[in-house]
Amino acid sequence: MRQVNIGLLGCGTVGQGFVRLIERERERIRVRDGVDLRVRRILVRDIQKERTGIDRSLLTTNAIEVIDDCDLLVELIGGVHSAGAYVRRALRDGRDVVTANKALLAESGRELFAAASASGARIGFEASVCGGIPIIRAIERGLAGDSIESLTGILNGTCNYILTRMEERGLDFATALRLAQDRGFAEADSTLDVTGMDALQKLQILAELAFGSSHVRTKVHGIDDISRQEIEQARSRRCVVRHVATARRLPGGAELRVERRELPESHPLASVRDENNAVIIRAKAVGEMLFVGKGAGSLPTAAAVLSDVIEISRAEARVYTGENLT
Ligand SMILES: NC(=O)c1ccc[n+]([C@@H]2O[C@H](COP(=O)([O-])OP(=O)(O)OC[C@H]3O[C@@H](n4cnc5c(N)ncnc54)[C@H](OP(=O)(O)O)[C@@H]3O)[C@@H](O)[C@H]2O)c1
C-alpha cells in the first residue's frame, strides 16, 4: 500500500468538498487503487473561519510548509499570482500537481507543463474545464486513437443559468444575473462569465488538447447585451438561445468561437438547462459524442480533482481482471 501525503492549497468550496470526498472514499480507493491518500496540511488565509467537518489542526497560513512537506500538491486557491508561484515551486522540485485553476492554465499552461516535463512531475487538471464531467480524460486518453474535428459546448454554467431563467421566467438579464448570484452560481464580479472570457479560456484548454495547434483564430461575444425580446423571438420560432463555444480544426490551425446561438428545441444543447455544462465532440472515426453534467459545485468539482489525484498516485495502471464478473 502506497501512502501519498497531499498538500492542499485552499479550503473553500472545492477544497472542503475534496477533503470530505477523500474521507468518504478513502477505504474504497485503498482497496481498488492500492493507495492511501492523506491530506497532510491545508493552506488558507484565515484559520479562524468556520469550516464544518475540517480538522483545524491541519490548517496553516504557511504555504512553504504545505508545499515542501507533501508528495503531491492540490491547488484550489484560484487566481494566477500566488497560485502560480506555489505551483511553480512544487513543479521545480519534481512534485506532482493537481489543479482546478483554468485561469492559471490559460495564462501560463505552456510554461507550467514545460517545468513539469523538466523535473519529471505531472500535472492533473481535469477539474479546470466542465467541473465533474471527465472531458479532459475523454479527449486526452479515450479519443487518443481518433482525430477530433470539432468541439461544441456549453462551458459556462453561470451564462446557461441566466439564459434558462430568462427563458422560463421571462426575466431580464440583470434580474437573472442577480438570481444567479443569490443562488451562488455567479461570482460577485461576473465579468469573466458574462463576457464569454471564461468560456473562451476553457475552450482554449480543450482545443489545445484536441488539436494542439498554435495558429488559432478567436471570436468572443458574451451574453451581457441580451434582451428579453431576443429570447422571446427565438421561442416564437420554437428555438432557444444558448451561449455556445465552438472549436473547429482548420488546415494548419483552429478556429475558436464563443457566441450566442439560436438552436432548435430538438438540438442536444437546447435541453441543457440551469448551471449544467455539455460538450459535443465530433471525431473522424467515432462520429458524434455528447457529454453532459454538472460543470461546477463543491462535490462534482472535487470528484474530478480526486480522480486526477488517484490516477497520478497509482504506482501502476490498474489491470482489469474481470474477477467480479461471475
Ligand atoms: N467553485 C466551483 O464550482 C469551481 C468549479 C471548477 C473550478 N473551480 C476552480 O477551483 C478553484 C477554487 O475555487 P473555489 O470556488 O473553491 O474558491 P473559494 O471558495 O474562493 O476558496 C478559495 C480558498 O483558497 C484560500 N485562498 C485564496 N487565496 C489564498 C492565498 N493567497 N493564500 C492562502 N489561501 C488562499 C481561501 O482561504 P480562506 O478560506 O481562508 O479565505 C479559500 O479557502 C479556482 O481555481 C476555481 O476556478 C471552482
The ligand as a MOL file (V3000), in Angstrom:
LIG
                    3D

  0  0  0     0  0            999 V3000
M  V30 BEGIN CTAB
M  V30 COUNTS 48 52 0 0 0
M  V30 BEGIN ATOM
M  V30 1 N -16.3930 26.5410 -7.2180 0
M  V30 2 C -16.5370 25.7590 -8.2960 0
M  V30 3 O -17.6150 25.1950 -8.5370 0
M  V30 4 C -15.3760 25.5230 -9.2220 0
M  V30 5 C -15.5600 24.7240 -10.3770 0
M  V30 6 C -14.4640 24.4660 -11.2150 0
M  V30 7 C -13.2380 25.0180 -10.9170 0
M  V30 8 N -13.1120 25.8150 -9.7980 0 CHG=1
M  V30 9 C -11.7800 26.3660 -9.5170 0
M  V30 10 O -11.3340 25.8380 -8.2720 0
M  V30 11 C -10.5040 26.7910 -7.6140 0
M  V30 12 C -11.0560 27.0460 -6.2030 0
M  V30 13 O -12.3610 27.5740 -6.3120 0
M  V30 14 P -13.3190 27.7210 -5.0320 0
M  V30 15 O -14.6750 28.0310 -5.5760 0
M  V30 16 O -13.1510 26.5700 -4.1130 0 CHG=-1
M  V30 17 O -12.7190 29.0360 -4.3520 0
M  V30 18 P -13.0450 29.6230 -2.8910 0
M  V30 19 O -14.3160 29.0540 -2.3630 0
M  V30 20 O -12.9400 31.1010 -3.0190 0
M  V30 21 O -11.8580 29.0800 -1.9710 0
M  V30 22 C -10.5500 29.5610 -2.0910 0
M  V30 23 C -9.7300 29.0400 -0.9200 0
M  V30 24 O -8.3800 29.4040 -1.1060 0
M  V30 25 C -7.8970 30.1310 0.0150 0
M  V30 26 N -7.0220 31.1740 -0.5410 0
M  V30 27 C -7.2710 32.0240 -1.5550 0
M  V30 28 N -6.1950 32.7810 -1.8230 0
M  V30 29 C -5.2430 32.4140 -0.9420 0
M  V30 30 C -3.9210 32.8360 -0.7150 0
M  V30 31 N -3.3370 33.8020 -1.4360 0
M  V30 32 N -3.2280 32.2350 0.2920 0
M  V30 33 C -3.7980 31.2510 1.0190 0
M  V30 34 N -5.0530 30.7960 0.8390 0
M  V30 35 C -5.7670 31.3830 -0.1290 0
M  V30 36 C -9.1160 30.6950 0.7050 0
M  V30 37 O -8.7930 30.8350 2.0880 0
M  V30 38 P -9.8660 31.3710 3.1760 0
M  V30 39 O -10.9400 30.3270 3.1990 0
M  V30 40 O -9.1280 31.4600 4.4270 0
M  V30 41 O -10.3550 32.6920 2.6320 0
M  V30 42 C -10.1460 29.5910 0.4380 0
M  V30 43 O -10.0640 28.5850 1.4060 0
M  V30 44 C -10.4720 28.0170 -8.5260 0
M  V30 45 O -9.3540 27.9600 -9.3570 0
M  V30 46 C -11.7430 27.8650 -9.3560 0
M  V30 47 O -11.6630 28.4940 -10.6250 0
M  V30 48 C -14.1180 26.0660 -8.9590 0
M  V30 END ATOM
M  V30 BEGIN BOND
M  V30 1 1 1 2
M  V30 2 2 2 3
M  V30 3 1 2 4
M  V30 4 1 4 5
M  V30 5 2 4 48
M  V30 6 2 5 6
M  V30 7 1 6 7
M  V30 8 2 7 8
M  V30 9 1 8 9
M  V30 10 1 8 48
M  V30 11 1 9 10
M  V30 12 1 9 46
M  V30 13 1 10 11
M  V30 14 1 11 12
M  V30 15 1 11 44
M  V30 16 1 12 13
M  V30 17 1 13 14
M  V30 18 2 14 15
M  V30 19 1 14 16
M  V30 20 1 14 17
M  V30 21 1 17 18
M  V30 22 2 18 19
M  V30 23 1 18 20
M  V30 24 1 18 21
M  V30 25 1 21 22
M  V30 26 1 22 23
M  V30 27 1 23 24
M  V30 28 1 23 42
M  V30 29 1 24 25
M  V30 30 1 25 26
M  V30 31 1 25 36
M  V30 32 1 26 27
M  V30 33 1 26 35
M  V30 34 2 27 28
M  V30 35 1 28 29
M  V30 36 1 29 30
M  V30 37 2 29 35
M  V30 38 1 30 31
M  V30 39 2 30 32
M  V30 40 1 32 33
M  V30 41 2 33 34
M  V30 42 1 34 35
M  V30 43 1 36 37
M  V30 44 1 36 42
M  V30 45 1 37 38
M  V30 46 2 38 39
M  V30 47 1 38 40
M  V30 48 1 38 41
M  V30 49 1 42 43
M  V30 50 1 44 45
M  V30 51 1 44 46
M  V30 52 1 46 47
M  V30 END BOND
M  V30 END CTAB
M  END
